[in-house]
Amino acid sequence: MRGLLAALLLLPSVAFAADPGDVVISELMIDPGAGAPEWLELYNPGTEDVTLDGCTLSDSGSAVHALDGLTVPASTYVIVAEQDCVAFEAGGICVTPTALETGDLSLNNDSDSVTIDCAGVVIDTVSYTWDDLEGDCVGADSCSANVAPDALFAADNDAWPDAWCIPPSSTFVLNVNGVAMISTPGRPNDCPEPGAACGAGDVVFTELMIAPTTSSREWFEVTSTRKDGCDLQGCVLREGPFADATFEPTHEDWRTHTIDAPGNSLFVSDEDYVLFATAADTVVGDPDDPQETVFIEADYRYSSIGLANGEEAWLHLSCGEVVVDSVPYDWARFEAGCSDGAACSVNLLPERETAEGNDSLTDWCLATDDTVWSSSSGLPFVGTPDAPGACLVRPWPTEGDLVFTELMIAPDSGGTGTTIPEWFELTSLVSTGVDLLGCRIARTRLVEGTEDEYAPTSTSNELIFGEDDVDAGSILAGATQVWSRNLCLDGTEVPDAGCAREERLYAGIEFSNSESERIELYCPDGAGGEVLVDRAGYDIANFAQRGAHSVQIDPNDGDVVSLNDDARNWCEASFLDCYATNGEAQCNYGTPGEATPCLTGQITPPPSGKPGCRCSVDAPLDGRVGVLVLMMMLVGRWRRSRE
């Protein structure tokens, strides 16, 4: 007996003829847009499969469709449509095939009724007026209407529009034309659940795709810090060049978007990542398995704002009069570190996901290189959509690994049009190579009336290694590398084979000949912040330097990382080291690319504080150096006397 019972349990389920309520009309695609098929969904709320042989589907326009051969399995949704598939992933992959093709299904765009009849017995019927729900279809090309999950019974789905809704925007799929439609064909129905309004700090920005390969793939992500979540419906996104979200709301430089989600709700759950995108089909692909396709759905599609690629700006979220969250962003700070051939997002580590934790650019980082996805257009990008942040780590230098050892602040370009460029030199103090991609150099100036307070200058004051006009690359262990401003050290354009001294080029920073300044090297720390690697102080105004001489510091001279902070600890290049001549054959002196001890002695300013000699007043020059300097001075005088 037990064996017979077990055998019966293993038999396939038997489909029974339909009775009223055995199958219900659960979803309607009333207005799919030009060229896309209309469709409807049927649901079996019971525990037995139901066959619809001998049944018909009709609408108030008298169109009748035979349902012969259609079986609706228990607790299952099936699709009736004009075509063999109604929903697709990117690339044309069918994800929702049609269970029964009708050939000429037509749902009126204003009002209609749909009925399932089996031999004169009405199994289910629904009457609708599309205008009642059409206004809730926002941010998408088309939307279906589906029955609320708790109303999937014939007695309940008659209540139009109360028992029906527009699904959440995250439920989108693509139609046969590759156009997004918000709907749940063949899947459990979903109605937005409005929640409490979001307050200050309840939602925070966690990831920004600032510079996608195509602008239609821009996106950003938020998460809720509120345990019971909150609703962003009606809240306002504001983007522009102002850190204050309330600054002149009507200012022409602001771009704004009011959140109006399908179903009039955009609920953000605790620890859930909600994706805002300019296109619904934002990302596909699986970084862990290239053979696997993962379709990450945008929760909301926005318009009328866009993230700026070329300057620092701010993105704000406000609900009513309350600023929920604000973040700065500046793609120039991160662009150089982005992998070649891909777009990159910037994201926060999970422990930074607070309203205060994302307030500084140093709290953001590039995503790790192993999180490579593809957009629906097949273009790669690096990011962590719908997941916690993870920071890229390269072999960046840390504090004291590199040191500024030579600066050419005031080169002599002569009077014949030859330009001898400024330059700086970095020397490695570590036994391993380091990577400068994404590091930056900032230039600051002594604040007038203070002794040790520095601030960014009003002129160009920063460069980022790896930008188009700043060569990056690595520095080998113990090596010394020179960067020259725009030109090779001798003032020539860079030949195809590169500059003779293998100098790299930069732009964006100019040294001051008349102010007390310093430059600082910062590199990412791999955890969303950055570290000060080295600082160099220079002051030509108060510690005079002969024109055309670099200032140097010996990398082996004690604690050089601290010593080079102070301009008084530097010395000037000697007359022995002519590395380039200008158009008047006048020398520029220095040892670019060579970490050398000072030949002229440390700077010793006179008690008056006014510019003094660069040579040490306590130690005479070495005899050979003195003779050479004297000979050069005599030759210079002889040349001038012949002119």
C-alpha positions as CSV (number, residue, x, y, z in Angstrom):
1,M,0.0,0.0,0.0
2,R,2.8,2.4,0.9
3,G,4.5,1.6,-2.4
4,L,1.4,2.4,-4.4
5,L,1.0,5.7,-2.5
6,A,4.6,6.6,-3.2
7,A,4.1,5.8,-6.9
8,L,1.0,7.9,-7.1
9,L,2.9,10.8,-5.5
10,L,5.6,10.6,-8.2
11,L,3.0,10.8,-11.1
12,P,2.7,14.1,-12.9
13,S,0.0,16.4,-11.7
14,V,-3.4,16.1,-13.5
15,A,-4.9,19.2,-15.1
16,F,-8.6,19.7,-14.1
17,A,-11.3,21.6,-16.0
18,A,-11.7,25.2,-14.9
19,D,-14.3,26.4,-12.4
20,P,-14.9,30.1,-11.5
21,G,-11.8,31.5,-9.8
22,D,-9.5,28.7,-10.8
23,V,-7.6,31.1,-13.0
24,V,-7.5,34.8,-12.6
25,I,-6.4,37.7,-14.9
26,S,-3.4,39.0,-13.0
27,E,-1.6,41.5,-15.3
28,L,-2.4,43.6,-18.4
29,M,0.1,45.3,-20.8
30,I,-2.4,47.7,-22.3
31,D,-0.2,50.3,-24.1
32,P,3.2,48.7,-24.9
33,G,4.3,51.3,-27.4
34,A,4.8,51.2,-31.1
35,G,5.8,47.9,-32.6
36,A,5.6,45.9,-29.3
37,P,2.9,43.3,-28.6
38,E,0.1,43.7,-26.1
39,W,-0.2,40.8,-23.6
40,L,-2.0,39.6,-20.5
41,E,-1.0,37.3,-17.7
42,L,-3.1,34.6,-16.1
43,Y,-2.5,33.1,-12.6
44,N,-3.5,29.9,-11.0
45,P,-3.9,30.5,-7.3
46,G,-4.7,26.9,-6.5
47,T,-2.7,23.7,-5.9
48,E,-3.8,21.8,-9.0
49,D,-2.9,22.5,-12.6
50,V,-5.9,23.8,-14.6
51,T,-6.6,23.1,-18.3
52,L,-8.5,25.7,-20.4
53,D,-9.5,23.5,-23.3
54,G,-12.8,24.7,-24.6
55,C,-12.5,28.0,-22.9
56,T,-12.2,31.5,-24.6
57,L,-10.7,34.9,-23.9
58,S,-12.7,37.8,-25.0
59,D,-12.9,41.6,-24.6
60,S,-15.7,44.1,-24.9
61,G,-14.9,44.7,-28.5
62,S,-16.2,41.1,-29.2
63,A,-12.8,39.7,-30.1
64,V,-12.8,36.0,-29.1
65,H,-9.6,33.9,-28.7
66,A,-9.7,30.1,-28.1
67,L,-7.6,28.9,-25.1
68,D,-7.4,25.3,-26.2
69,G,-4.2,23.6,-25.3
70,L,-3.4,26.1,-22.5
71,T,-2.7,24.7,-19.1
72,V,-1.9,26.9,-16.2
73,P,0.2,25.1,-13.6
74,A,-0.6,25.5,-9.9
75,S,0.7,28.8,-8.3
76,T,2.1,29.8,-11.7
77,Y,1.8,32.8,-14.0
78,V,1.5,32.3,-17.8
79,I,1.4,34.8,-20.7
80,V,-1.1,35.1,-23.5
81,A,0.1,37.3,-26.3
82,E,0.4,38.0,-30.1
83,Q,4.0,36.9,-30.2
84,D,6.0,34.0,-28.9
85,C,8.0,36.1,-26.3
86,V,7.1,39.3,-24.5
87,A,10.2,40.0,-22.3
88,F,13.9,40.0,-23.1
89,E,17.3,40.7,-21.5
90,A,20.0,42.7,-23.2
91,G,21.2,41.0,-26.4
92,G,17.7,39.8,-27.3
93,I,17.6,36.8,-24.9
94,C,14.0,35.8,-24.3
95,V,13.2,35.6,-20.5
96,T,9.4,35.3,-20.7
97,P,8.1,33.1,-23.5
98,T,4.4,33.2,-24.4
99,A,2.4,30.2,-23.2
100,L,-0.3,30.7,-25.9
101,E,-0.1,32.9,-29.0
102,T,-3.4,34.5,-29.9
103,G,-2.3,36.3,-33.1
104,D,-4.6,39.3,-32.8
105,L,-4.9,40.2,-29.1
106,S,-5.9,43.8,-28.7
107,L,-6.5,45.8,-25.5
108,N,-8.1,49.2,-25.8
109,N,-6.0,52.1,-24.5
110,D,-8.9,53.9,-22.9
111,S,-11.2,51.3,-21.3
112,D,-12.1,47.7,-21.9
113,S,-13.1,44.5,-20.2
114,V,-11.5,41.1,-20.4
115,T,-13.3,37.8,-19.7
116,I,-12.3,34.1,-19.5
117,D,-15.3,31.9,-20.3
118,C,-15.5,28.1,-20.2
119,A,-18.7,26.7,-21.8
120,G,-20.8,29.6,-20.6
121,V,-19.2,29.7,-17.1
122,V,-17.3,32.9,-16.4
123,I,-14.0,31.9,-14.8
124,D,-12.8,35.5,-14.3
125,T,-13.5,39.0,-15.7
126,V,-11.9,42.4,-15.3
127,S,-13.0,45.8,-16.4
128,Y,-10.5,48.7,-16.6
129,T,-10.0,52.3,-17.4
130,W,-6.3,52.9,-18.2
131,D,-6.4,56.6,-17.3
132,D,-6.8,55.6,-13.7
133,L,-3.3,54.2,-13.5
134,E,-1.5,55.6,-16.5
135,G,-0.3,58.6,-14.6
136,D,1.7,56.4,-12.2
137,C,3.8,55.1,-15.1
138,V,6.7,57.6,-15.0
139,G,10.3,57.3,-15.9
140,A,9.6,54.4,-18.3
141,D,8.5,53.9,-21.9
142,S,5.6,51.6,-21.0
143,C,4.1,50.1,-17.9
144,S,1.8,47.2,-17.2
145,A,-0.9,47.1,-14.6
146,N,-0.8,44.2,-12.2
147,V,-3.0,42.9,-9.4
148,A,-1.7,43.5,-5.8
149,P,-0.2,40.2,-4.5
150,D,-2.9,40.0,-1.8
151,A,-5.7,40.4,-4.3
152,L,-4.9,37.5,-6.7
153,F,-8.3,36.0,-6.5
154,A,-11.3,36.3,-8.8
155,A,-13.4,38.0,-6.1
156,D,-10.7,40.6,-5.4
157,N,-9.2,41.5,-8.8
158,D,-12.5,43.0,-10.0
159,A,-11.8,46.1,-7.9
160,W,-10.3,48.4,-10.5
161,P,-8.1,50.4,-9.8
162,D,-8.0,49.7,-6.0
163,A,-6.7,46.2,-6.4
164,W,-4.3,47.0,-9.2
165,C,-1.1,49.0,-9.4
166,I,1.9,50.0,-11.6
167,P,4.8,47.8,-10.5
168,P,7.9,49.4,-9.0
169,S,10.5,50.7,-11.5
170,S,12.9,48.0,-10.5
171,T,10.7,45.4,-12.1
172,F,11.5,46.5,-15.7
173,V,12.3,44.2,-18.6
174,L,12.9,44.9,-22.2
175,N,10.3,44.4,-24.9
176,V,10.9,43.0,-28.4
177,N,12.4,46.3,-29.5
178,G,14.8,46.5,-26.6
179,V,12.8,49.2,-24.9
180,A,12.3,49.1,-21.2
181,M,8.8,48.3,-19.9
182,I,8.0,48.3,-16.2
183,S,6.2,45.0,-15.7
184,T,6.3,41.5,-14.1
185,P,5.4,39.1,-16.9
186,G,5.6,35.5,-15.8
187,R,6.8,36.6,-12.3
188,P,5.2,37.3,-9.0
189,N,3.2,40.5,-8.9
190,D,4.6,43.5,-7.1
191,C,3.0,46.8,-5.9
192,P,5.1,49.6,-4.3
193,E,4.6,49.9,-0.6
194,P,4.7,53.6,0.5
195,G,6.7,54.3,3.6
196,A,7.6,57.1,6.0
197,A,9.3,60.1,4.4
198,C,13.1,60.1,4.6
199,G,14.7,62.6,7.0
200,A,18.2,64.0,7.4
201,G,20.9,61.2,7.1
202,D,18.3,58.5,6.5
203,V,19.6,57.8,3.0
204,V,23.2,58.3,1.8
205,F,25.0,58.3,-1.6
206,T,27.3,55.2,-1.8
207,E,28.4,55.0,-5.5
208,L,28.6,57.3,-8.5
209,M,29.2,56.4,-12.2
210,I,30.3,59.9,-13.2
211,A,31.9,59.3,-16.6
212,P,30.3,56.3,-18.3
213,T,31.5,55.3,-21.8
214,T,28.1,56.5,-23.1
215,S,26.2,59.2,-21.3
216,S,23.0,57.1,-21.3
217,R,24.7,54.7,-18.9
218,E,25.2,57.2,-16.0
219,W,24.0,56.0,-12.6
220,F,24.4,56.4,-8.9
221,E,23.4,54.4,-5.9
222,V,22.0,55.1,-2.4
223,T,21.3,53.1,0.7
224,S,19.3,53.6,3.8
225,T,20.8,54.0,7.3
226,R,17.3,53.9,8.8
227,K,16.4,50.5,10.3
228,D,12.8,50.5,9.0
229,G,13.7,52.2,5.7
230,C,12.0,55.3,4.2
231,D,10.3,56.5,1.0
232,L,11.9,58.9,-1.5
233,Q,8.7,59.7,-3.5
234,G,8.5,63.5,-4.1
235,C,12.1,64.1,-2.9
236,V,14.3,66.3,-5.0
237,L,17.8,65.6,-6.5
238,R,19.8,68.8,-7.0
239,E,23.2,68.8,-8.8
240,G,25.5,71.7,-9.4
241,P,28.6,73.6,-8.3
242,F,27.4,74.6,-4.8
243,A,28.2,72.7,-1.6
244,D,25.1,74.2,0.1
245,A,22.0,72.4,-1.1
246,T,19.8,75.3,-0.1
247,F,21.8,77.9,-2.0
248,E,19.5,79.9,-4.4
249,P,17.3,76.9,-5.4
250,T,16.3,78.7,-8.7
251,H,19.9,79.5,-9.6
252,E,20.6,78.8,-13.3
253,D,23.6,76.5,-12.5
254,W,21.4,74.1,-10.5
255,R,19.9,71.1,-12.2
256,T,17.0,69.4,-10.4
257,H,14.9,66.3,-10.6
258,T,11.8,65.5,-8.5
259,I,11.4,61.8,-7.8
260,D,8.1,60.5,-9.1
261,A,8.3,56.7,-9.1
262,P,5.9,54.2,-10.6
263,G,3.2,53.5,-8.1
264,N,4.0,56.8,-6.3
265,S,6.5,55.1,-4.0
266,L,10.3,54.6,-4.0
267,F,11.0,52.8,-0.8
268,V,14.6,52.4,0.3
269,S,15.2,49.5,2.8
270,D,17.9,49.3,5.4
271,E,21.1,47.8,3.9
272,D,19.5,47.7,0.4
273,Y,21.3,49.4,-2.5
274,V,18.9,51.4,-4.7
275,L,20.1,52.1,-8.2
276,F,19.3,55.4,-9.9
277,A,20.1,55.4,-13.6
278,T,19.5,57.3,-16.8
279,A,18.7,54.0,-18.5
280,A,16.7,51.1,-17.1
281,D,19.0,48.4,-18.5
282,T,22.1,49.8,-16.8
283,V,24.3,46.8,-16.2
284,V,24.6,43.2,-17.3
285,G,27.3,40.6,-16.8
286,D,28.9,38.8,-13.8
287,P,32.4,39.8,-12.8
288,D,32.8,36.4,-11.0
289,D,31.7,34.3,-13.9
290,P,32.0,35.7,-17.5
291,Q,29.8,32.9,-18.8
292,E,27.0,33.9,-16.5
293,T,24.6,36.8,-17.3
294,V,23.3,38.8,-14.4
295,F,20.7,41.5,-15.1
296,I,20.9,44.3,-12.5
297,E,17.8,46.3,-12.6
298,A,17.6,50.1,-12.1
299,D,15.3,50.9,-9.3
300,Y,14.6,54.4,-10.6
301,R,15.2,56.2,-13.9
302,Y,16.0,59.9,-13.6
303,S,16.3,62.8,-16.0
304,S,17.1,66.5,-16.2
305,I,20.2,66.2,-14.1
306,G,23.6,64.9,-15.1
307,L,27.0,64.4,-13.3
308,A,29.7,66.8,-14.5
309,N,32.9,65.2,-15.8
310,G,35.2,68.2,-15.8
311,E,35.0,70.0,-12.4
312,E,34.2,69.5,-8.8
313,A,30.5,69.6,-8.1
314,W,27.9,68.4,-5.6
315,L,24.9,66.0,-5.6
316,H,22.2,66.7,-3.0
317,L,19.0,64.8,-2.0
318,S,16.3,66.8,-0.2
319,C,12.9,65.7,1.1
320,G,10.6,68.7,1.7
321,E,12.7,71.3,3.5
322,V,15.2,68.7,4.9
323,V,18.5,68.0,3.3
324,V,18.8,64.2,3.5
325,D,22.4,63.8,2.1
326,S,25.0,65.7,0.1
327,V,28.2,64.5,-1.6
328,P,31.0,66.2,-3.5
329,Y,32.4,64.6,-6.6
330,D,35.3,65.4,-8.9
331,W,36.1,62.9,-11.7
332,A,39.5,64.6,-12.3
333,R,40.6,63.2,-8.9
334,F,40.0,59.6,-9.9
335,E,40.1,59.5,-13.7
336,A,43.9,58.8,-13.9
337,G,43.5,55.6,-11.9
338,C,40.7,54.1,-13.9
339,S,41.7,51.0,-15.9
340,D,42.4,51.6,-19.6
341,G,39.4,51.0,-21.9
342,A,36.8,51.0,-19.2
343,A,34.6,53.4,-17.3
344,C,34.9,53.4,-13.5
345,S,32.6,54.3,-10.7
346,V,33.7,55.8,-7.4
347,N,32.4,54.2,-4.2
348,L,32.5,54.1,-0.5
349,L,33.7,51.3,1.8
350,P,30.8,50.0,3.9
351,E,32.2,51.5,7.1
352,R,32.0,55.0,5.5
353,E,28.2,54.7,4.6
354,T,27.0,57.5,6.8
355,A,25.8,61.0,6.1
356,E,29.1,62.4,7.4
357,G,31.3,59.6,6.1
358,N,30.8,60.5,2.4
359,D,31.3,64.3,2.8
360,S,34.9,64.4,1.6
361,L,36.4,63.4,-1.7
362,T,39.0,61.5,0.4
363,D,36.2,59.2,1.6
364,W,35.7,57.9,-2.0
365,C,37.7,55.5,-4.0
366,L,37.8,53.6,-7.3
367,A,36.3,50.2,-7.3
368,T,38.7,47.2,-7.5
369,D,39.8,46.1,-11.0
370,D,38.3,42.7,-10.6
371,T,34.7,44.1,-10.6
372,V,34.5,44.4,-14.3
373,W,31.0,44.4,-15.8
374,S,29.5,45.1,-19.2
375,S,26.7,47.6,-20.0
376,S,23.9,46.4,-22.3
377,S,25.8,48.0,-25.1
378,G,28.7,45.7,-24.5
379,L,31.1,48.3,-23.2
380,P,33.1,47.5,-20.0
381,F,33.0,49.3,-16.7
382,V,34.3,48.8,-13.2
383,G,32.0,49.2,-10.3
384,T,30.1,47.6,-7.4
385,P,26.4,48.1,-8.4
386,D,23.9,46.6,-5.9
387,A,26.7,45.6,-3.6
388,P,29.0,47.1,-0.8
389,G,31.9,49.2,-2.0
390,A,35.4,47.9,-2.4
391,C,38.5,50.1,-3.0
392,L,41.2,49.6,-5.6
393,V,44.6,49.1,-4.2
394,R,47.8,49.7,-6.2
395,P,51.5,49.7,-5.1
396,W,51.1,53.4,-4.1
397,P,53.8,55.0,-2.0
398,T,53.2,55.7,1.6
399,E,54.6,58.4,3.9
400,G,58.3,58.9,3.3
401,D,58.6,56.4,0.4
402,L,59.3,59.2,-2.0
403,V,61.0,62.6,-1.4
404,F,61.3,65.8,-3.4
405,T,65.1,66.1,-3.9
406,E,65.4,68.9,-6.5
407,L,63.3,71.8,-7.8
408,M,64.0,74.2,-10.7
409,I,61.9,77.2,-9.7
410,A,63.4,80.0,-11.8
411,P,65.0,78.7,-15.1
412,D,66.8,81.2,-17.4
413,S,65.1,81.1,-20.8
414,G,67.2,83.9,-22.3
415,G,65.9,86.4,-24.8
416,T,65.7,84.6,-28.1
417,G,62.5,82.7,-27.5
418,T,63.9,79.5,-26.1
419,T,61.9,78.3,-23.1
420,I,63.7,76.3,-20.4
421,P,61.0,74.7,-18.4
422,E,60.6,74.4,-14.6
423,W,60.9,70.9,-13.2
424,F,60.9,68.8,-10.1
425,E,62.6,65.6,-9.0
426,L,61.4,62.7,-6.8
427,T,63.7,60.1,-5.3
428,S,62.6,56.7,-4.0
429,L,63.8,55.7,-0.5
430,V,62.4,52.2,-0.6
431,S,63.5,48.8,-1.9
432,T,60.4,48.2,-4.0
433,G,58.9,50.0,-6.9
434,V,55.9,52.3,-6.4
435,D,53.0,53.3,-8.7
436,L,52.0,57.0,-9.0
437,L,48.9,56.5,-11.1
438,G,46.1,58.5,-9.4
439,C,48.5,60.3,-7.0
440,R,48.4,64.1,-7.0
441,I,50.6,67.1,-6.2
442,A,49.1,70.2,-4.6
443,R,50.7,73.6,-4.4
444,T,50.0,75.8,-1.5
445,R,51.2,79.3,-0.4
446,L,52.0,80.8,3.0
447,V,49.0,82.8,4.2
448,E,50.0,86.4,4.6
449,G,50.5,87.4,8.3
450,T,51.1,83.9,9.5
451,E,54.3,81.8,10.0
452,D,53.2,78.3,9.1
453,E,49.6,78.4,7.7
454,Y,49.4,77.4,4.0
455,A,46.4,77.5,1.7
456,P,45.8,76.6,-2.0
457,T,46.9,79.4,-4.4
458,S,44.5,81.3,-6.5
459,T,46.3,80.1,-9.7
460,S,46.7,76.6,-11.1
461,N,47.7,74.6,-8.1
462,E,47.3,70.9,-8.6
463,L,48.3,68.0,-10.9
464,I,47.2,64.4,-11.0
465,F,49.5,61.7,-12.3
466,G,48.0,59.9,-15.2
467,E,45.9,62.7,-16.5
468,D,46.3,63.5,-20.2
469,D,48.9,66.1,-19.6
470,V,50.7,64.4,-16.7
471,D,52.9,61.4,-17.2
472,A,52.6,58.8,-14.5
473,G,54.2,55.3,-14.4
474,S,56.2,53.7,-11.7
475,I,59.4,54.6,-9.9
476,L,61.8,51.8,-9.4
477,A,63.4,51.0,-6.0
478,G,66.0,53.7,-5.1
479,A,65.5,55.5,-8.5
480,T,65.3,59.2,-9.1
481,Q,62.8,60.5,-11.6
482,V,62.3,64.0,-13.1
483,W,59.1,65.7,-14.3
484,S,59.6,68.6,-16.7
485,R,56.9,71.2,-17.4
486,N,55.5,70.8,-20.9
487,L,58.9,70.5,-22.6
488,C,62.1,68.4,-22.4
489,L,64.6,69.8,-20.0
490,D,66.5,71.5,-22.8
491,G,63.4,73.4,-23.9
492,T,62.7,71.2,-27.0
493,E,59.5,69.5,-27.9
494,V,59.3,65.8,-27.0
495,P,60.7,63.7,-29.9
496,D,59.1,60.4,-30.8
497,A,61.9,58.6,-28.9
498,G,61.2,60.6,-25.8
499,C,63.4,63.2,-24.0
500,A,67.1,62.5,-23.8
501,R,67.1,62.3,-19.9
502,E,64.0,60.2,-19.8
503,E,62.2,63.0,-18.1
504,R,58.4,62.8,-17.9
505,L,56.1,65.8,-18.6
506,Y,53.5,67.6,-16.5
507,A,51.3,70.7,-16.7
508,G,49.2,72.6,-14.3
509,I,51.7,73.7,-11.6
510,E,53.9,76.7,-11.8
511,F,56.4,77.6,-9.0
512,S,56.4,81.1,-7.5
513,N,59.6,83.2,-7.7
514,S,58.3,85.7,-5.1
515,E,56.3,83.8,-2.4
516,S,56.9,81.3,0.3
517,E,55.3,78.1,-1.0
518,R,55.4,74.3,-0.8
519,I,54.3,71.4,-2.9
520,E,52.8,68.2,-1.4
521,L,52.6,64.7,-2.9
522,Y,49.4,62.8,-1.9
523,C,48.6,59.2,-3.0
524,P,45.5,57.0,-2.4
525,D,45.6,54.8,0.7
526,G,43.5,52.0,-0.8
527,A,40.7,52.6,1.7
528,G,38.9,55.7,0.3
529,G,41.4,58.3,1.7
530,E,44.9,59.5,0.8
531,V,48.2,59.9,2.5
532,L,50.7,62.7,2.5
533,V,53.9,61.1,1.0
534,D,56.2,64.1,1.1
535,R,56.2,67.9,1.3
536,A,58.8,70.3,-0.1
537,G,59.1,74.0,0.9
538,Y,60.7,76.7,-1.2
539,D,61.0,80.4,-0.8
540,I,63.0,82.4,-3.4
541,A,61.8,85.7,-2.1
542,N,63.4,85.4,1.4
543,F,66.2,83.0,0.6
544,A,67.6,84.3,-2.6
545,Q,68.8,81.9,-5.3
546,R,70.8,82.9,-8.3
547,G,68.7,82.7,-11.4
548,A,69.0,79.4,-13.4
549,H,70.1,77.4,-10.4
550,S,67.9,74.6,-9.0
551,V,67.6,74.0,-5.3
552,Q,68.7,70.5,-4.1
553,I,68.7,68.4,-1.0
554,D,70.8,65.3,-0.3
555,P,68.5,62.2,0.0
556,N,71.0,60.7,2.4
557,D,71.2,63.8,4.6
558,G,69.6,62.7,7.9
559,D,65.8,62.8,8.0
560,V,65.5,64.2,4.5
561,V,61.7,63.7,4.6
562,S,61.4,66.3,7.4
563,L,64.4,68.5,6.3
564,N,63.0,69.3,2.9
565,D,59.9,70.8,4.5
566,D,61.9,74.0,5.2
567,A,63.3,76.1,2.4
568,R,66.3,76.9,4.5
569,N,67.5,73.3,4.4
570,W,68.0,73.3,0.6
571,C,71.1,74.3,-1.3
572,E,71.5,75.6,-4.9
573,A,73.0,73.8,-7.8
574,S,76.7,74.5,-8.4
575,F,78.4,76.0,-11.5
576,L,79.7,72.5,-12.2
577,D,76.3,71.2,-13.3
578,C,75.2,72.9,-16.5
579,Y,72.4,70.7,-17.8
580,A,70.9,73.1,-20.5
581,T,71.6,76.4,-22.2
582,N,69.1,79.0,-23.3
583,G,69.1,80.9,-26.6
584,E,71.9,83.1,-25.4
585,A,74.1,80.1,-24.5
586,Q,73.6,80.9,-20.8
587,C,73.7,77.8,-18.6
588,N,70.9,76.5,-16.4
589,Y,72.4,74.5,-13.5
590,G,71.2,71.4,-11.7
591,T,71.5,67.6,-11.6
592,P,68.1,66.4,-12.9
593,G,67.7,62.7,-12.5
594,E,70.6,62.4,-10.1
595,A,70.3,62.3,-6.4
596,T,73.4,64.2,-5.3
597,P,74.9,65.9,-2.2
598,C,75.0,69.7,-2.1
599,L,78.2,71.1,-3.5
600,T,77.5,74.7,-2.5
601,G,76.6,74.2,1.1
602,Q,73.3,74.7,2.9
603,I,71.4,78.0,2.6
604,T,72.6,80.5,5.3
605,P,70.5,83.7,5.3
606,P,72.1,86.7,7.0
607,P,70.7,88.0,10.3
608,S,68.8,90.8,8.5
609,G,66.6,88.1,6.9
610,K,67.1,89.6,3.5
611,P,68.4,87.6,0.6
612,G,71.9,86.3,1.1
613,C,74.5,84.1,-0.5
614,R,73.7,80.6,-1.3
615,C,77.1,79.3,-0.3
616,S,77.9,78.6,3.3
617,V,79.5,81.6,5.0
618,D,81.3,79.3,7.3
619,A,82.9,76.9,4.8
620,P,84.9,78.1,1.7
621,L,84.2,76.4,-1.6
622,D,86.3,73.4,-2.5
623,G,89.4,74.6,-4.4
624,R,88.5,72.9,-7.7
625,V,85.0,74.3,-7.5
626,G,86.3,77.8,-6.8
627,V,88.8,77.8,-9.7
628,L,86.0,76.6,-12.0
629,V,83.6,79.3,-10.9
630,L,86.4,81.9,-11.3
631,M,87.2,80.7,-14.8
632,M,83.5,80.8,-15.8
633,M,83.1,84.3,-14.4
634,L,86.2,85.5,-16.4
635,V,84.9,83.8,-19.6
636,G,81.6,85.5,-19.1
637,R,83.2,88.9,-18.7
638,W,85.4,88.3,-21.8
639,R,82.4,87.4,-23.9
640,R,80.5,90.4,-22.8
641,S,83.5,92.7,-23.5
642,R,83.7,91.4,-27.2
643,E,80.0,92.1,-27.8
